[in-house]
């Protein structure tokens, strides 16, 4: 990528943030003390001195972080909510005037870290989750006519939202695809049912990533299940079938090194443990896993469905279909903005309720 910096380009870089909500040239840092969120701190310095670095999002409100017209692409999105708000904040991104969002995900889940009680750093190419809660996305998001970014506060307390959306105003290829991200949760997974990560997706595109937040409700190993990609009309049997959960997330043998789950974070995949104690293979553990298909995207021309099994072990060496708490975010690009997403679960249905030991 470094050689991409040596060629002339007809691009205007701009950034949308509370200090420049329009992203227009020469419009940053113009907030006055009568409207700025940090007016008290800047009261002796005045305009231009970090007067409005964040927005205050009250309970029940929806804030429009950006509403941009034109052609170009989002290149980087940084945000922090300033506290532990969990899944009460919902992120939505719309492209080219669509009525339903292409991105519809709880804020922290979008950045592959659902659990807001414990910090786990993510060092990956697509997402970085940095101290203390600096959430970063590097997936490029093209648009032809414009985009809108919203945050909804479904909780009962206000949130301070700091953010910056870095963009390029430029001509994009007519073949450019739209970015999508979709959230799902099943708790508990019904006995002998598979978990659906993505379904009813139509169009021409490519699947680029999976994030799973997995709550284990049984003792023993929980990741024998296979991930399956049903591509372009596959029915009973998929075109791509994995060998196990930890294998799909680029680990092996239970992520177990010397009798312990071992966390890792790499450019394309990672695992973190939540609510972890030294008691290995016990129930009531939560795990975060991400897998980015950046160099190995899964292409589809007509439609796509993605599922994963939840399998452990029972007596006599038999598989045990698990009834775990599973959440996911699927990430993909396609030429279709008309996919119908499942209804977002309610705040109570999204909440992480297991006590972290």
C-alpha positions as CSV (number, residue, x, y, z in Angstrom):
1,X,0.0,0.0,0.0
2,X,2.9,2.4,0.6
3,X,3.5,2.7,-3.2
4,X,-0.1,4.1,-3.4
5,X,1.2,7.3,-1.8
6,X,3.5,8.2,-4.7
7,X,1.0,9.0,-7.5
8,X,-1.0,12.2,-8.1
9,X,-4.7,12.0,-7.4
10,X,-7.7,14.2,-7.8
11,X,-9.0,13.8,-4.3
12,X,-10.2,16.2,-1.6
13,X,-9.7,14.9,1.9
14,X,-12.3,16.0,4.4
15,X,-13.4,15.0,7.9
16,X,-16.7,15.2,9.8
17,X,-16.7,15.6,13.5
18,X,-18.4,17.8,16.2
19,X,-15.9,20.6,15.4
20,X,-16.8,20.4,11.7
21,X,-20.2,18.7,11.3
22,X,-20.5,19.7,7.6
23,X,-17.0,18.6,6.6
24,X,-16.7,21.7,4.5
25,X,-13.4,23.4,3.7
26,X,-12.3,26.0,6.3
27,X,-15.3,25.2,8.6
28,X,-13.5,23.4,11.5
29,X,-13.3,24.7,15.0
30,X,-15.8,27.5,14.5
31,X,-18.1,26.7,17.4
32,X,-18.8,29.5,19.8
33,X,-19.0,29.3,23.6
34,X,-22.8,29.7,23.6
35,X,-23.2,26.3,21.8
36,X,-20.0,24.3,22.5
37,X,-20.1,21.1,24.6
38,X,-16.8,22.1,26.2
39,X,-17.7,25.8,26.6
40,X,-16.9,25.8,30.3
41,X,-13.4,24.4,29.8
42,X,-12.7,26.9,26.9
43,X,-14.4,29.9,28.6
44,X,-11.1,31.8,29.1
45,X,-9.8,31.0,25.6
46,X,-12.8,31.3,23.3
47,X,-13.6,30.3,19.8
48,X,-11.1,27.9,18.1
49,X,-9.9,26.3,21.4
50,X,-11.6,22.9,21.5
51,X,-15.0,24.4,22.2
52,X,-17.1,21.5,20.8
53,X,-15.2,18.2,20.8
54,X,-18.2,16.0,21.5
55,X,-22.0,15.8,21.3
56,X,-24.3,15.0,24.2
57,X,-26.8,12.3,23.2
58,X,-29.7,12.2,25.6
59,X,-31.7,9.0,26.3
60,X,-34.2,8.2,23.6
61,X,-32.6,10.6,21.0
62,X,-31.1,10.0,17.6
63,X,-28.1,12.1,16.5
64,X,-27.0,12.5,12.9
65,X,-23.2,12.4,13.0
66,X,-22.8,13.1,9.3
67,X,-25.1,13.9,6.4
68,X,-22.9,14.4,3.3
69,X,-23.8,14.9,-0.3
70,X,-21.5,14.1,-3.2
71,X,-19.4,11.3,-4.5
72,X,-16.5,9.6,-2.7
73,X,-15.8,7.2,0.2
74,X,-15.5,6.9,3.9
75,X,-11.9,5.8,4.6
76,X,-11.7,5.7,8.4
77,X,-14.2,6.0,11.3
78,X,-13.1,6.7,14.9
79,X,-15.6,7.0,17.7
80,X,-15.8,6.7,21.5
81,X,-18.8,7.0,23.8
82,X,-16.8,8.2,26.8
83,X,-18.2,5.6,29.2
84,X,-19.6,2.1,29.5
85,X,-22.9,2.3,27.6
86,X,-22.8,-1.2,26.0
87,X,-25.5,-2.1,23.6
88,X,-27.8,0.9,24.4
89,X,-26.1,2.8,21.5
90,X,-27.1,1.8,17.9
91,X,-25.0,2.7,14.8
92,X,-26.7,3.1,11.5
93,X,-25.1,4.1,8.1
94,X,-27.1,4.9,5.0
95,X,-25.8,5.3,1.5
96,X,-27.2,7.2,-1.5
97,X,-30.6,8.1,0.0
98,X,-31.6,4.5,1.0
99,X,-34.5,4.3,3.4
100,X,-33.2,1.3,5.5
101,X,-29.6,1.3,6.7
102,X,-26.8,-0.7,5.2
103,X,-25.1,-0.8,8.6
104,X,-27.4,-1.6,11.5
105,X,-25.4,-2.7,14.5
106,X,-24.9,-1.9,18.3
107,X,-22.0,0.4,18.4
108,X,-19.4,-1.7,20.2
109,X,-20.4,-4.9,18.3
110,X,-19.7,-3.1,15.0
111,X,-16.1,-2.7,16.2
112,X,-15.9,-6.4,17.3
113,X,-16.0,-5.9,21.0
114,X,-19.5,-6.3,22.5
115,X,-18.5,-6.5,26.1
116,X,-18.2,-3.0,27.6
117,X,-17.2,-4.2,31.1
118,X,-13.7,-5.4,30.1
119,X,-11.2,-3.9,27.7
120,X,-9.6,-6.1,25.1
121,X,-7.3,-4.6,22.5
122,X,-7.9,-5.5,18.9
123,X,-4.9,-5.1,16.5
124,X,-6.3,-5.9,13.1
125,X,-6.4,-4.3,9.6
126,X,-10.1,-3.7,9.5
127,X,-10.9,-2.8,13.1
128,X,-8.8,-1.5,16.0
129,X,-10.1,-1.3,19.5
130,X,-7.5,0.8,21.4
131,X,-7.1,2.2,25.0
132,X,-9.3,3.2,26.6
133,X,-12.2,2.7,24.2
134,X,-11.0,4.1,20.9
135,X,-13.0,2.3,18.3
136,X,-11.7,2.4,14.7
137,X,-13.0,1.0,11.4
138,X,-10.8,1.0,8.2
139,X,-13.3,-0.7,5.8
140,X,-13.7,1.7,2.8
141,X,-17.3,2.7,2.2
142,X,-17.9,4.1,-1.3
143,X,-21.0,6.3,-2.1
144,X,-22.2,7.9,-5.3
145,X,-24.6,10.5,-4.0
146,X,-23.9,10.8,-0.3
147,X,-24.1,9.1,3.1
148,X,-25.7,9.6,6.5
149,X,-24.5,8.3,9.9
150,X,-26.7,8.1,12.9
151,X,-26.4,7.0,16.5
152,X,-29.5,6.2,18.6
153,X,-29.4,6.1,22.4
154,X,-31.9,3.5,23.5
155,X,-30.8,3.6,27.1
156,X,-31.9,5.6,30.1
157,X,-28.8,7.8,30.5
158,X,-27.1,10.3,28.3
159,X,-23.9,9.6,26.4
160,X,-21.0,11.8,25.3
161,X,-20.1,10.9,21.8
162,X,-16.7,11.8,20.3
163,X,-16.2,10.9,16.7
164,X,-14.3,11.6,13.5
165,X,-15.3,10.3,10.0
166,X,-12.4,10.7,7.5
167,X,-13.5,10.8,3.9
168,X,-12.3,11.3,0.3
169,X,-14.3,13.4,-2.2
170,X,-13.5,11.7,-5.5
171,X,-14.8,10.0,-8.6
172,X,-15.3,6.3,-7.8
173,X,-15.6,3.4,-10.2
174,X,-19.1,2.6,-11.5
175,X,-18.5,-0.9,-10.3
176,X,-18.0,0.2,-6.7
177,X,-19.9,-1.8,-4.1
178,X,-21.8,-0.7,-1.0
179,X,-20.5,-1.7,2.4
180,X,-23.0,-3.5,4.8
181,X,-23.0,-4.8,8.3
182,X,-25.8,-6.7,10.1
183,X,-26.3,-7.7,13.7
184,X,-28.0,-10.8,15.1
185,X,-28.4,-12.5,18.5
186,X,-30.0,-15.7,19.7
187,X,-30.1,-16.4,23.4
188,X,-30.4,-19.3,24.0
189,X,-29.9,-21.1,20.7
190,X,-32.7,-23.7,20.4
191,X,-31.6,-27.4,20.8
192,X,-30.2,-28.8,17.5
193,X,-30.7,-25.6,15.6
194,X,-27.8,-23.9,13.7
195,X,-27.0,-20.2,14.3
196,X,-27.7,-17.9,11.3
197,X,-25.0,-15.3,10.7
198,X,-26.5,-13.9,7.5
199,X,-29.5,-14.8,5.3
200,X,-31.7,-13.4,2.5
201,X,-28.8,-11.4,1.0
202,X,-29.2,-10.8,-2.7
203,X,-27.0,-9.1,-5.3
204,X,-23.4,-9.3,-6.6
205,X,-20.8,-8.9,-4.0
206,X,-18.3,-10.3,-1.5
207,X,-18.3,-11.4,2.1
208,X,-15.5,-9.7,4.1
209,X,-15.8,-10.5,7.7
210,X,-17.4,-12.2,10.8
211,X,-17.5,-11.1,14.4
212,X,-18.9,-13.5,17.0
213,X,-19.6,-12.9,20.7
214,X,-20.1,-16.4,22.2
215,X,-21.6,-17.1,25.6
216,X,-20.9,-20.6,26.8
217,X,-23.6,-22.2,28.9
218,X,-22.1,-25.7,29.3
219,X,-18.9,-27.0,30.7
220,X,-16.4,-28.3,28.2
221,X,-15.2,-27.3,24.8
222,X,-17.8,-25.4,22.7
223,X,-16.3,-24.9,19.3
224,X,-16.7,-28.1,17.3
225,X,-19.3,-26.5,15.0
226,X,-18.8,-25.9,11.3
227,X,-19.3,-22.6,9.5
228,X,-21.1,-22.9,6.2
229,X,-21.5,-20.5,3.2
230,X,-24.4,-21.2,0.9
231,X,-23.6,-19.4,-2.3
232,X,-25.8,-18.6,-5.3
233,X,-28.6,-21.0,-4.9
234,X,-27.1,-23.6,-2.6
235,X,-29.9,-25.4,-0.8
236,X,-29.4,-28.3,1.6
237,X,-25.6,-28.4,1.3
238,X,-23.2,-25.4,1.1
239,X,-20.3,-24.7,-1.3
240,X,-18.0,-23.9,1.6
241,X,-18.0,-25.9,4.8
242,X,-15.4,-25.3,7.5
243,X,-13.9,-27.9,9.9
244,X,-14.6,-26.2,13.3
245,X,-15.2,-22.8,14.9
246,X,-11.6,-22.2,16.1
247,X,-10.3,-23.3,12.7
248,X,-12.5,-20.7,10.9
249,X,-11.1,-18.1,13.2
250,X,-7.6,-19.2,12.2
251,X,-6.8,-21.0,15.4
252,X,-6.7,-24.7,16.2
253,X,-7.4,-27.3,18.9
254,X,-9.6,-25.2,21.1
255,X,-7.3,-22.2,21.1
256,X,-5.6,-24.2,23.9
257,X,-1.9,-23.7,24.8
258,X,-0.7,-25.7,27.9
259,X,-4.3,-26.2,29.1
260,X,-5.5,-22.6,28.8
261,X,-7.4,-20.7,26.2
262,X,-4.9,-18.3,24.6
263,X,-5.9,-14.9,23.4
264,X,-4.5,-13.5,20.2
265,X,-5.0,-10.5,17.9
266,X,-3.6,-10.5,14.4
267,X,-4.3,-8.5,11.1
268,X,-7.0,-11.0,10.0
269,X,-8.3,-12.9,13.0
270,X,-8.4,-12.9,16.8
271,X,-9.8,-14.3,20.0
272,X,-10.3,-12.6,23.4
273,X,-11.8,-14.0,26.6
274,X,-14.3,-12.2,28.7
275,X,-15.1,-12.9,32.3
276,X,-12.2,-15.3,32.4
277,X,-10.9,-17.2,35.5
278,X,-8.2,-19.9,35.8
279,X,-10.9,-22.6,35.7
280,X,-10.6,-23.8,32.1
281,X,-13.6,-25.2,30.1
282,X,-16.2,-24.0,32.6
283,X,-19.6,-22.5,31.7
284,X,-20.6,-18.9,31.9
285,X,-17.6,-17.7,29.8
286,X,-17.8,-15.3,26.9
287,X,-15.5,-15.2,23.9
288,X,-15.0,-12.6,21.2
289,X,-13.8,-13.8,17.8
290,X,-13.2,-11.9,14.6
291,X,-12.2,-13.1,11.1
292,X,-11.6,-10.7,8.2
293,X,-11.7,-12.0,4.6
294,X,-9.6,-9.2,3.3
295,X,-7.2,-11.2,1.2
296,X,-9.7,-14.1,0.7
297,X,-13.1,-12.6,0.2
298,X,-16.0,-14.9,-0.5
299,X,-17.7,-13.9,-3.7
300,X,-21.3,-14.3,-4.6
301,X,-23.2,-13.3,-7.8
302,X,-26.8,-13.8,-6.7
303,X,-27.3,-14.5,-3.0
304,X,-25.6,-15.6,0.2
305,X,-26.4,-17.4,3.4
306,X,-24.0,-18.0,6.3
307,X,-24.6,-20.3,9.3
308,X,-22.5,-21.8,12.1
309,X,-23.2,-24.8,14.3
310,X,-22.8,-24.8,18.1
311,X,-21.3,-28.1,19.1
312,X,-19.7,-29.4,22.2
313,X,-19.1,-32.9,23.6
314,X,-21.3,-35.3,25.6
315,X,-20.7,-38.8,27.0
316,X,-19.2,-41.6,24.9
317,X,-17.5,-39.2,22.5
318,X,-20.7,-37.9,21.0
319,X,-21.3,-34.3,19.8
320,X,-23.6,-32.2,22.0
321,X,-25.7,-29.5,20.3
322,X,-25.3,-26.5,22.5
323,X,-27.9,-23.9,23.6
324,X,-25.5,-21.0,23.9
325,X,-25.8,-17.2,23.7
326,X,-24.5,-16.2,20.3
327,X,-24.3,-12.7,18.8
328,X,-22.8,-11.8,15.5
329,X,-22.0,-9.1,13.0
330,X,-21.6,-10.0,9.3
331,X,-19.7,-7.6,7.0
332,X,-20.0,-7.6,3.3
333,X,-20.0,-5.5,0.1
334,X,-22.7,-5.8,-2.6
335,X,-24.4,-3.8,-5.4
336,X,-27.8,-4.1,-3.6
337,X,-29.2,-1.6,-1.1
338,X,-32.6,-3.3,-0.9
339,X,-31.9,-6.2,1.4
340,X,-34.3,-6.5,4.3
341,X,-32.6,-7.0,7.6
342,X,-34.1,-8.8,10.7
343,X,-35.7,-6.5,13.2
344,X,-33.1,-5.2,15.7
345,X,-33.6,-7.0,19.0
346,X,-35.0,-4.8,21.9
347,X,-32.6,-3.3,24.4
348,X,-33.4,-6.1,26.9
349,X,-32.9,-8.7,24.2
350,X,-29.5,-7.2,23.3
351,X,-28.3,-6.8,26.9
352,X,-25.4,-8.9,28.1
353,X,-26.7,-10.3,31.4
354,X,-24.2,-13.0,32.4
355,X,-22.2,-12.1,35.5
356,X,-18.6,-11.9,34.6
357,X,-16.6,-13.8,37.2
